């Protein structure tokens, strides 16, 4: 008789974020609902390995693939799941965890596994920038520059991000962009332009606070030039979930956006920087990705109060898991061979 259990592949990126991951397999085995799920656990070995393993799992009919890492790992897994019936799950272990936060997934990993136990499959939107899929945010301007610096730097986590932000701020000059949507065409001199499928970059930095992953629309934020005196207010607005109320900000929703700049340069999608052409076309793909989410979730994010953000920032350098070895001989645990590949 065929098992009624759902099958899950957990893909652990050992290099994401700052957390020690040696105890993660034990934590998964101890807390996953074995009455509901059959599961296997693997580690990724190199860039895009998660995409390869996910494609193999999809071919074998696996019900869900859980990205155990940050938004870069989530992107690698999700790009292989887009347009399939296999669902994306997340155990957040990255520096920003933007998509996990938008979905309301707890950052405490034991609770994140329990979140999977009670989840249901929901079809959400995702975006594309010049054909490259993104699932949280993409952007150009200052945020892309900081993402590029952060990717090259050694310091991870929120403090590393802020360090790069302050350094890049000293030499940054806003550019003029031509922005066309299905509704209008305007020229903006902008500090940054962000397109959100989800509400935040990560670390509770809400650049698109009104974004929903169920509405078939991009939430676009244009931050125009401002003075040094405006910085505290703008940062307070971003972390306070109200950047759309700032006088230096223009926001609008659209199914697609075409942005023209003077020359090719760096962009970011899901926090990962890359070089792209001078002309960018960003679009939404409605309902193109299945995710594991809370039953009844409405597609939007719940803002985190500032005091809780401060507590999280202060504790972000502490290890989230004990530094103990992985349990030997765990059933369904595979480190080198894909258990779903025939």
N, C-alpha and C positions, 0 to 999 in steps of 0.2 A: 504493500500500500504506500502511495506517494506521501511524503511528509508534507504537512500543512505549514510547517515553519517557513519563515522568510530567510533568505540567505544574505549575508552581509560580508563584505570584504573591508577590513580596516587597513588603510595604508598610512603608515607612520613615516613622516619626514624627520629623520633624526637631527637635521641641521636647522630646522625652523625655530625661531624665537630664542629664548634664553633658558627654557626649562630643561631639566634633566629628564630623559625619556626612557631610562632603563627599566623603570617600574611600570611603564604603561601597559605592556601586555598583561601583567598580573592584575592591574586595575580593571582592564576591560573584561577579563575572564571572570573576575570576582563579582562584577556588577551588571553585566549584560543579562537580559532575561532569556535564559536558555530554553524556556518553554515556548518562547515566541520565535527565537532566532537560531539558525545554524550560522557559524561565523568562522572566519579565518583572519589571520593577522600577518601583514608583511611590512618590510621596511623598503623605502625607496633608496636607490643607490646613486642617482645622478639626475641632472636637470631633465625634465620631461619624462622621467621613468614612471611617475604616477599616471601620466596620460597613457603610456603603453600598457601598463598593468590594468588600468580601468577599461581600455578597449577590449582586452582579453576577457575581463570579467563580464562585460556586456555581451560579448559573443557567446558566453556560456550561460547567459540568462540569469545572472546574479541580480537579486532584487534591489540591493543598495550598496553603494561604495562610500565609505566614510573617510573623508580627508582629515588626517590627524596632523595638523600643522597650521600655518598661517594662511593669509589670503592668496599668496603665490601658489601654495599647495592646493588650495580650494580651486583656483583657476585651472590648474593642470588637470584635476579630476573632473571638474564641471565641464570643461571643453569637450571631453570625451563622452560625457553623459547627455549633452544637449541634443534634443531630438530623439531620445531613446526613452524607453519605459523605466529604465533603472534610475533610482533616486539617489540624490546626493545627501549625505549626512556629514556633520562636522563635529570634531572634537578640537576646540580651539587651543592651539599651542604656539601661535605666532606673536609678532610684535604689536600688531594692531587689531587683528580679528574683526575687521569691519563687517563682513557678511554674517558671521556668527552672532555678533551683537545685534544686528538688525533683525535676525530671526528670533532673538530672545533666548539663545542657547547660553546656559550658564558657563562662566569661565572656569569654575571649579570642575575639574575633569570627572570626578565621581558623579556629580550632578549632571554633567553633560551626557554621560553614558545613560543615566536614568532618564534623561530627556528623550533619548533615542527609544528607550523601552516604551514610552507612552506616546510616541509621535505617530503621525499619519502622513501619507504621501500627498503633497500638494503641488500643482503645476504653477510655476512662477515665470516672470519675464527674465530675459537677460539682454545685454546690449552687444553691439559690435562697433568697433572703431576701425575703419578701413579694412573691414572683413575679419578683424581679430576679435574673438569673443571676450567680453568682460561681464562680471556678475555683480559687482558692487558699484564702483565708480571708475570714471576715466577723466583725464583732464590735461590741459596745457597751461603753460605759464609757470608761475612760481611753485605750485605744488608738484609739477613734473620735475622741475629742477631739484627740489628737495628730495623727491623720491630717488632721483639719479644719484645724488650725493649720499643718501642713506644706504643705497645698495652697494656703494663702493666703500663705505665706512666700516669700522670695526665695532662700534658701539651699537647695540641693539636696544629694543624696548623704547618706551616713550621718551626717556631722557636723551637717548641717542638721536631720536628724531628731532627734538627741540634744539639740540646742539647744532645739527646741520641746518635747521631752519634759521637760526640766528646768524650763522656764518654766511649763508647764501643771501640773506636779507641785505647785507652791506653792499653788494655789488649788483643787485638785480634792478633792471629797468623794464617797466611795463611796455607792452607792445600794442599795436593796433591790429584788430582782427575784424574781418567781415563775417558776420554771423547770419546765416539764412536758415529759416525754419519753414514748416508748412504754412505758417501764418504771416511771416514778415521777413524783411532783410534789413539789418542794421549794422553800422560800424561802431565798434567799442574799443576804447583804449582801456585795456584790462590788466590787472595784476594777475588774475587767473580766470580761467573758465572751466568749470567742473560740470560733468554730466553724470547724474546719479540714477542708477536703477535702484540702489539702496541709499540709505540716508547719510552714511558717514564714511570717512576715510578709514576709520579705526581709532582706537583709543578715545572713543566718545567725541570725536571731532565731527560734528554734524554739519557737513557742507551742503546737504540737500535735505533739510529736516522734514519736508512734506512728501518725500519720495515714498512710493508704494511699489512693491514688487508684483502687484496684481492688477495694475491699472492700464497697462499697455502704453505707458508714457515715460519719457526721460524727464527728469527734473533738473533743469539747467540753472546754474548759479554763475552770474558774471560779477566778479568783485573788481570794481573800478579803483583807480589809484587813490591813495589816502596818505595822510601825514603820519609821522612817528607818534604823534599825540593820540591818534585814533587806534593804535595797535591794541592797548588794553581792552577797549570797548569791543573791537572786532573779535579778539580772542574770546572774550566773555560771551559774545553772541554765538560764536561757533560751538563752544562747549556747553552753552546754555540752551542749545536747540532753537535759536531764534535769529540766525544770520539773515534770514529773508526779511527781517524788519529793519536792518541797517540801511542808512541813507546812501551808502556807497555800493549797495548791492542791487542788481536787477535779477529777478527770477522769472522763469516761465516754463511751461510744460510743452512738449512736442513729441511726436512719434519719431522724428528725425531732425538732425541738425547738420548743416554743412558749414565748416569753419575754414576760412582762407587766411593764411598769414604770409609774411614776406618771404620766408624761406623754410626749408625742411628743418626739423629739430626734434628735440626730445618730447615725448608725451608719456603719460603713465596710464596703465589700466590695472585695477586691483593692486595698486601700489608698486607694480613692476614697471620700470622705465624702459623705453625703447625709442629708437629713431624712426620717424615717419615723415611722409611728404609734407609739402607746404599746405596742401589741401586735405582736409579731414572730413570724412563722412561718418557720422555716428547715428545709429538707428537702434530701435528696440525690437526684440523678437518676443511677441506676446505668448505667454504660456509655454515657452520652449524648453523648460527645464523642470524636472521633478525634484523636490526637496523633501527631507524629513522635517516637519514642522509641528507645532502644537495644534491639536484639533481646534478649529474655529479661528485660527490666526487670520487677521484682516489684511496682512501685507505690509503694514507700517511698523515703525519702531517705537518703542517706549523709551522716552528720554531718561537718562540716569542723572539724578540730582548731583550738583556740584560737590557736595560734601562726600558723597560716595565715590566720586571720581578722584578726589584728593586721597582718600583712604586707599583706593586701588593703586594710585601712582606711587604712594609711599611703600606699598607692599610688593610692587612689581619686580623688585630686584631679589625677592626672596624665592627660594626654590618651591615649586608647587607640589613636587613629588619627592618622597624620600629617596636617597641615593642608595638603592639596593639593587642587586642583580635581578635580571629577568628570571622568572621561574623556569626551570628546565622541564622538558617533556610536557608542555601544555598542549592539550588536544587542539587540533585545527590551527596550530601556530606554524607559520612557514616564514623563513627568513630569506630564502634564496630562490625558491621555485613557486610559481603561481599555482596554487592548488586547484584553480578553476580551469587551467589550461590542460586540454587532453593531450 
